[in-house]
């Protein structure tokens, strides 16, 4: 029974990743009609919940489908982690582990857990690169990369290891003299500081689904780094979109305020990527467990 559910879930993931039933069928090595039957069966298991908006030549996952896939990817990752722990129970991580981490997420949550691996395992050393630059994991220079968007590379495993909520933040100093900010509709009256990729790629999709709330949001300043957005907010320069891992310490110290609750903003998904050939190595298994623990608590 659980095997059937996993098969249906993996089919849904394939359709969402490639954007069509036809391409998903080719990826899975089955017929398009098989993919259609699996999606219909999964919708039935979920109480008749539609998983796609369908047009004549297009499909788009529903919010329910996107939320379901986020949860399933996390479960699949945990299952693989459990298998790796048993398989590598008697193995000691050895050699050099080369890891690439996004700067803001790395500093906030991941650098310390990865570095601790070298203190726990005497035959393991760690090299950490804080960068969001494109890396080709096939050339052997990087063993493991963490990104908030999966890379499209053949021979590379992609695993969701966690997610982070997005909030709208500002400093108490800015809010003292700024116009009212009680809902998304009030953002048009504020200086908005946003992540370049978010506004250029994701905001359009959000506006289609929540047109009244998001269609008119226009950023005043665009920056391609969350840490830079945080720094600008601390200078009382406006209102900014930040993931919780960047803002949480400042909120705790009353340097930033989460201005609007209950936002319909999809969370940032956090992915680990590594060559298939490293899947069974003890050093990768140890690193993946450390990353999952850091991103799910």
N, C-alpha and C positions, 0 to 999 in steps of 0.2 A: 504493500500500500504506500509506504513512504517512498519507495523507489519510483512509483508512478508520479507522485507529487513532485519529486525532484526533477524528473524528466519534463514535466509540464512547466515547472518554474524555469528550467534552463532554456526551454524553447522560447518562453516569454522574454528572457534576457537577450537571447539571440536576435529576436525580432526588433527589440528596442535598440540594440547596438547597431544593427545594419540598416534599420529603417524601412524594411519591407518584408513581406512574407516570402517572396520569391528568393531574395538574397539570403534570408535566414534558412530557407530550405537547402540552398546550395552549401551554406556553411555547415549545416548539421548532417548533410548527406542523405536527406530524405526528400519526399515530394512536397510540393506546395500544399496539396490537399491534406497531407499529414500534419503539416504545421497548422493549417486552419482548424483541423479537428482537435489538435492539442490545445489551441487557444480557446476554442469553444468549450472544451472539457474543463479547462481551468476556470473560465468564467462561471460555469455551472457550479463548480466546487466552491466558488466564492459567493454563492448566493445569487447568481445572475448579474453580478456587477460587470458592466462593460469595461474592457481594458484598453480599447482604442477608439478614438474618433476616426471615422472613415470617410474619405472622399472618393471621387472617381479614380484619381491617380495618386492618392496619398493616404497615409495613416499617421496618426499622432497619438502617443500613449496618453491615457487619462491620468489625472492626479493620483487616482487609486492605484493604477498600474505602476507609476513611478515610486510611490510609497512602498508598495509590495516588493518591488525589485530591490529597493534599498535594504529592506529587512532580509530578503532572501540572500543577497550577496554577503551580508554579515554572517548569516547562519552557515553558508557554504564555507566561508573563511574559517569559522570556528570548528567546523567538521574537519577540514584539512589540517588545522592546527592540532586537533586531538589525535589524528592519525600520525602526524609527524612526531608528536611527543612519545607515542608508543614505539614507532619505528626506530627513532633515534635515541631511545632510552639509555642505551649503553655507550653512545658515542659522545665524544668531547669535541666541542667546536674548536677548530684549529685554523691557522693561516690568517690572511688579511681579509677583512670585510670592508669593502668600499661602498659607502652609502651616500646618496644624494638626497638632500632634504630641502623643502621650501624654506626660505629664511624665517618668516614670521612663525609658521607652524613649528619649524624645527626648534627655534629658540624657546618657544612657549611650552612645548610638550615632548619633543622627541630626542633632542640632543643628549640629555642626561640618561634616559633609558638605554640608548644605543651605547653610549660611552661606558655605562656600568657593565656591559657585557665583557669588556676587556678586563675589568677587575674581578669578575666571577670566573673567568676561564683563562688560565695562565698561558695557554698556547694560542690565544686569539688576540689579534691587534685590530684596531678599528681606524679607518680614515673617513672623516665626514666632510662632505662638500655642501655648503649652504648656498643653494642656487636653484632657480626655477628654469634655468636654461634647458633647452632640448638636449637630451642625452640619448645616444644610441647604445642600448643595453646589449647589443649583439657584438660589440667590439671588445668586450672583456674589461674595459676600464672601470665600469661601475657594476657592482653585483646587485644592488637593490636601490630603487628610486621610489620616493613618495611624492605623489602629485595630487592636486585637487581635480585634475582631468586626466583620464587614461590616455596613454600614448598609443598610436596605431603602429605597431611593429610586429612583423611575423616572428614566431618563435618566442614570444614574450608572454608570460603569464600575468594577468591583471586580476588583482583581488581587492575588493572593497574591505577596508579595515576599520572604518568608522565614519562619522559625519559630525558637522559642527553647525549649530544654528547661526543664522544671520540676524543681527539687530541693528537698530538705528540709534546711534549714540551721539552725545554732545557733552561738552563740559558744563559744570554749573555756572562758570563765568559767562559763557556764551548765552546760556538760557536766561540769565538775569535780565538781559536787555533785548532778547530776541522776541519775535512775535509768538503767539500761542502755538504750541506743538502738541496736539492731543490725538491726531489721527494722520494717516497717510495723506489725506486731502490737504493738510496744512503745510506739507513740504514745499509747495510752490512758493511760499513766502520766505523760504530759508535758503541760505548758502549751503549747497550740497556738495560734499566731497565723496567721490566714488572711485571704486576700482575700475580701471579702464576696461578690462575684459568683461566684467559683469555688466556694465552699462552698454557696451557695444554688442554683446552677444546674448545675454540672458534677459535683460530688461524688456526687450521687444516681445519675447515669449510670455513674460509675466503680464505685460500690458494687454496681450490678446486674451488671457484668461481672467484678468482682473482689471478690465479697461478703466473703470471709473477711478480706481485707486492709483494706478501706476502710469497711465498713458501720458500724463502731463509732467512727470518728474524729469527735470532737466538738470544735470550736474553742473555746478559752477566750476569745479576743479576735478580733473581726472588724473589719477596716479596709478601706476602699475605695481604698487607694493603696499600691502596692508600696514606694515610698520610705519610707512610714511604717512598714511591716512591717520593713524593713531597720533602721530606727532603733531599733525596739523590740528586735530581736534583738541589736543591738550593746550594748544596756543589760542584757543577760543575762536577759531577761524570758521566754524560752521558745524553742520550736521553730517555725520558720515555713516556709511554702511560697513560694519565690521563683523567678523565671526567671533563667537564667544571666547575662543582661545586667545584672541588678541586683546579683548577688552576686559576679561574677567578680573584681573588684578587691579586695574584702574577703577572698575566699578566697586570692588571691595574697599578701596582706599578713598572712595568718593571723588575721584578725579574725573570720572566719566559717569554719565547717567544713561540708562537704557530708556529712551524717550517714549517709545510706542510698543506696547505689548500685543501679542496675538497676531503678528504679521503673517501674511500668506506668502512668505518667501521660502522657496525650496532651500533646504540646508545644503551646505557645502559637503560634497562627498569626498572622502579621503581614500586614495588608492595606493596600493603597493604594487610595484612592477619589478619583475626579475626574469632572467632567462630560464626557460624550462629545464635546462641542463643543471641548474643549481637547486632545483626543487628538493632533492633528496639529501642535500648537504646539511650537516649539523649546524654550521654557522648561520645558514639562512633560516633554518627552523628556529634557532634561538632569537635571531633578529626579528622575525615575524611575530613571535610570541610577545616580545617586548613592545613592538609597535601596536599590536592589538590591545594590549593592556593599557597603553598610554592614551589611545584614541577612543576607548570605549568607557572610560571612567569619568 
